[in-house]
Amino acid sequence: MLSSGLKKILLGALALATAASCTLWSPSSDTACKAIDLALPQGRVNYPDSPAYAKENNYWSSRQTDNIAPACFVAPKDAFEVAATVKVLVSLNTQFSVKGGGHTAFAGGSNSDGGVTIDLMYLTTLNVSSDRKTVSIGAGNRWINVSEALDTLGLVVVGGRVADVGVSGLILGGGLSYFSGMYGWACDNVRNYEIVLASGLIVNASPTENKDLYWALRGGGGSNFGIVTRFDVAAYEQPGGNIWHNSLIIPGAANASAISAYQNLTVNGMPADNKAHSYMVLTHMDMLGGYAVISDLFHADLPNTADSAHESVPGVFEPFESLPTTMKTKSIVNVSTVSREIDVPYGSRQTWWDTTVKATDPSLLIDIVPLWQDHVEKLLAVAKGSAVTPFLAYQAIPLNVLKAMEANGGNALGLKQSDGPLMLIQLTAQWADSALDDLMERSSEEVIGKINDLAKSRGLSHGFVYANYAGNRQSVFESYGADNHAKLKQVALKWDPEGILRKLWRGYFKL
């Protein structure tokens, strides 16, 4: 770690270098890489001919690296080095992107082709406060780093469910969690953000400091406001980090019964038992015999400590016991274990799209299935045997979650109790052949449009687009409502009055 005195000297030298650059350096990515290399300690900047570059240019969705090559990767080790990097990039008018976990599905989401990609991989601070109520998490952590550390302490945070997902993207976009029924989404549980602004200034945002920025970061993403380098989040006691989990595979022919059970869980079950969490996914896989439904049920209360305790079913999930299944696996596991179990490996091409509808009528949710199945059949026909795995996910936003979102003045997402209960509909797929990319995007967009039209025709539309599952052509921030969209723009204008981030930070959703 650099001493504070050395950091000041470094930043002072950087100021002189960037002042001179106005006449001596052209505003190119190569020049920016070299300037950052001079400003930061050795080894922070990696070029295309280095093994470190190849390691950093590795993303969950292969679309993020296919024909995408940054001029360099920059891997700062603390907020001061992030600030120094930002100052160089801004002074040279150089486009960049930021990689937290690199879990964006679409090309260029967190990787800058021909520009500079800032990789937060070394920002892995993980400190628990003495009173065990707050965990300070560096922005370069993956959720598995967090859960592995906290499981042994008997603590949990409202964070990601999948092991390899990055902390930054999940929180800044909202963040569904196993514990959302009690505490809201991940963004609702951040006590403080440390953030580097476009000016290079490092500030904090909390309920008592820079309140407008704090509100905006809770669902408004980071790319419009600055690079968040640390999240101070609320911690909660959970013995062993353990939760009850039941994973069911249901024949596709029974999808209507399964969806009806899930809709009832959303409207009635979860609000009555806020320790319950669940999602339901429809898929088509040869290994499952074609169409199938995967339902995962979680509960934060543990039945008892007996060896057979996992066989006990929380009352809120009893209706699922009567569904036909081809597999049913109950367990009591810690968060780390289950997050690894549902992790999606690297190596495939990915797309995500989503929308939100009112969850009050099960027939709407059931009638969405044929729209998706038509999409699947078209994909499989064109793929001609090439690997394609499609998914249609239902993720509940019940009234208890909407209520929990109101903590600390509410978040920027624009979701209200009066809107609910809601159902987040996620359309996703993974495939191997790049020749299918355009079809995947076009067809996914069409299906989302048809779902929205169907919901509107029945008076059940809502239209919220969850940033973390959104397609790159979706209007995320507009879906937060006119008032919140306007307020987000005002906050961005205050903290970045010249619109530097809007101009230079490429890849993710902009206001």
Secondary structure, DSSP 8 states (H G I E B T S, - for coil): ---HHHHHHHHHHHHHHHHHHHHHS-S-HHHHHHHHHHHS-TTSEE-TTSHHHHHHS--SBGGGTTT---SEEE--SSHHHHHHHHHHHHHTT--EEEESS----STTSS--TTSEEEE-TT---EEE-TTSSEEEEETT-BHHHHHHHHHTTTEEES--SSTTSBHHHHHHH----TTHHHH--GGGGEEEEEEE-TTS-EEEE-SSSSHHHHHHHTTS-STTT-EEEEEEEEEEE-GGGEEEEEEEEEEGGGHHHHHHHHHHIIIIIHHH-TTEEEEEEEEEEGGGTEEEEEEEEEESS---SSTTGGG---GGGGGGGGS--SEEEEEEEEHHHHHHHT---SSBEEEEEEEEEE-S-HHHHHHHHHHHHHHHHHHHHHHTTS-EEEEEEEEEE-HHHHHHTTGGG--SS---GGG-SEEEEEEEEEES-GGGHHHHHHHHHHHHHHHHHHHHHTT-B-----GGG--TTS-TGGGG-HHHHHHHHHHHHHHSTT-HHHHHB-SS---
